[in-house]
Amino acid sequence: MVAAKGVIRNSILVLEQDDISRYEGRDVIVTFLDRRQEKEGGVDLDRFVIPYDRGTDPDEYIKELRQNDRI
């Protein structure tokens, strides 16, 4: 039994694994994942994020939250 990852190009399944020759002539089951392959580069998520100091000093951040949570 073997699991291999691949992509369909021009109605041909292109596998990313080279050592499947020993399985020549065997029955296979192919599962299609219902998602598209991401393009290289993808979306620059940092473009949509506002930088803040919460991660630099978490103790100080929590202390400020607690001090300022009273009406």
C-alpha positions as CSV (number, residue, x, y, z in Angstrom):
1,M,0.0,0.0,0.0
2,V,1.3,3.5,-0.8
3,A,-0.1,7.0,-0.6
4,A,1.1,9.5,-3.2
5,K,0.3,13.2,-3.8
6,G,-0.2,14.6,-7.2
7,V,-1.9,17.1,-9.5
8,I,-4.2,16.6,-12.5
9,R,-2.8,18.3,-15.6
10,N,-4.5,18.0,-19.0
11,S,-6.5,15.0,-17.8
12,I,-3.4,13.2,-16.6
13,L,-2.6,12.5,-13.0
14,V,1.0,13.7,-12.3
15,L,2.4,12.2,-9.1
16,E,5.0,13.8,-6.9
17,Q,6.5,10.5,-6.0
18,D,9.0,8.7,-8.2
19,D,9.2,5.3,-6.6
20,I,5.8,3.8,-7.6
21,S,7.2,1.6,-10.4
22,R,6.9,-1.5,-8.2
23,Y,3.1,-1.0,-8.1
24,E,2.8,-1.3,-11.9
25,G,-0.3,-3.2,-12.9
26,R,-2.0,-3.0,-9.5
27,D,-5.5,-1.7,-8.7
28,V,-5.7,1.8,-7.4
29,I,-8.2,4.0,-5.7
30,V,-8.0,7.7,-6.5
31,T,-9.5,10.3,-4.1
32,F,-10.1,13.9,-5.5
33,L,-9.7,16.6,-2.9
34,D,-12.2,19.4,-3.5
35,R,-9.7,22.3,-3.3
36,R,-7.5,24.0,-5.8
37,Q,-3.8,24.1,-5.6
38,E,-2.5,27.4,-4.3
39,K,-0.4,29.5,-6.6
40,E,3.1,30.1,-5.5
41,G,3.4,33.3,-3.5
42,G,-0.2,33.1,-2.4
43,V,-1.9,36.0,-0.6
44,D,0.3,38.3,1.4
45,L,-1.7,38.2,4.7
46,D,0.7,40.7,6.3
47,R,-0.7,43.3,4.1
48,F,-4.0,43.1,5.9
49,V,-2.7,43.0,9.5
50,I,-2.2,46.1,11.7
51,P,1.0,45.6,13.8
52,Y,0.6,45.9,17.6
53,D,2.7,45.3,20.7
54,R,0.6,42.6,22.3
55,G,3.0,39.8,21.4
56,T,6.1,41.6,22.6
57,D,5.3,41.8,26.3
58,P,2.2,39.6,27.1
59,D,2.4,40.2,30.9
60,E,2.2,43.9,30.5
61,Y,-0.6,43.6,27.9
62,I,-2.7,41.5,30.3
63,K,-2.0,43.9,33.2
64,E,-3.3,46.8,31.1
65,L,-6.4,44.9,30.1
66,R,-7.2,44.1,33.8
67,Q,-6.6,47.7,35.0
68,N,-8.8,49.2,32.2
69,D,-11.7,46.8,32.4
70,R,-13.7,48.6,35.1
71,I,-16.3,51.2,34.4
